[in-house]
Amino acid sequence: MRVSVHVRPNASRTGVGGAHDGALVVRVAAPAEQGRATAAALAALADALSLPRRSVVLVSGATSRRKVVELAVAPAERAALEARLAALRGA
């Protein structure tokens, strides 16, 4: 399952929630240099969705605030994951 993510680096604290132009917002305290914000965003997203870090893979947008990530989940868990994503977006 692919999800569009909007990363906000240099935030006062790391958190996942809200929407920006249809993408899930991930705030990270890490700076946007040398891939630190991207790595922190993937870890925060995995934590917020209760997934192992290896299940969240960057597909595109390594140097952009807008990223597409692949969430590797079993088909039986997909509905629960979609519900968690909807709750995080605030829908």
N, C-alpha and C positions, 0 to 999 in steps of 0.2 A: 504494500500500500504506500503510495507516495503522498507527501504532505508538503505544502509550500510554507516556508518559515521566514519571518522577518526578524533579523537579529539587531538588537540595540546594544552595542558595546559601551563600555565605560559607565554602566549603570551603577547606582549606589549599592544595589544588591542583585543577586541572580534570582530570576523567577520566570515562570512560564504562564502566560495568560493574556487574553485580549486578542483583538484582531486588527490588522492593518491591511487595507485593500484585499481582503479575503485570505490573508496569510496569518498563521498563528504567530503571535509575538513572543520572542524569547529575549529577555533582558539578561545580560551578563556583565559582571564586574570587570572582566578581562578586556584589555585594550585590543583594538583592531590592528594588530601587527603580528607578523610571522605566524598567522593562523591560530593565535591564542583564542580569539573571540569565537571562531568557528568550532574549535575543539571544546571550549566551555559550553557553547550552545548545544552541541550534540550530547554532551554529558548531562546538561540540565534537562533536555528534552527526554532523554532516556529515563532519568530519575522521575520526572513528572508523570510519565506514562507507565512507570513500574516495569520497564523493560531493561534487559541487560544492555550495556553500552554497545556491544557488538551487533545488536539488532537494529541500531540506528546508523544508517550509512548515507554519507553525503553523495548526492547524484550530480548536482550542479550548483554553481554559485560560490566557489571556494573563496573568491575575493570580493564578493558582493554581499550587501546586507540581505538581499532576497536569495534564499537558498531552497533547493528541493532536496528532501531527504526521503529515503526509502526505509519504511518500518517493516522489518521482517517478523511477521506473526503467523501463527497457524490459522487456517481458515476458521476454525471453531472459536478463536479469540478475536476475530475481526470486528464483530458487532460490539463487543465490550470496549475495544480500543476506539471505535468510532464514537461511542458514547462519551468516553473520557476526553477525546479531542473536542467534541461539541461543548462539553462542560468547560474546558479550558478556554475556548474561544468566547464563551459567554452566550452561546446560542441556546 
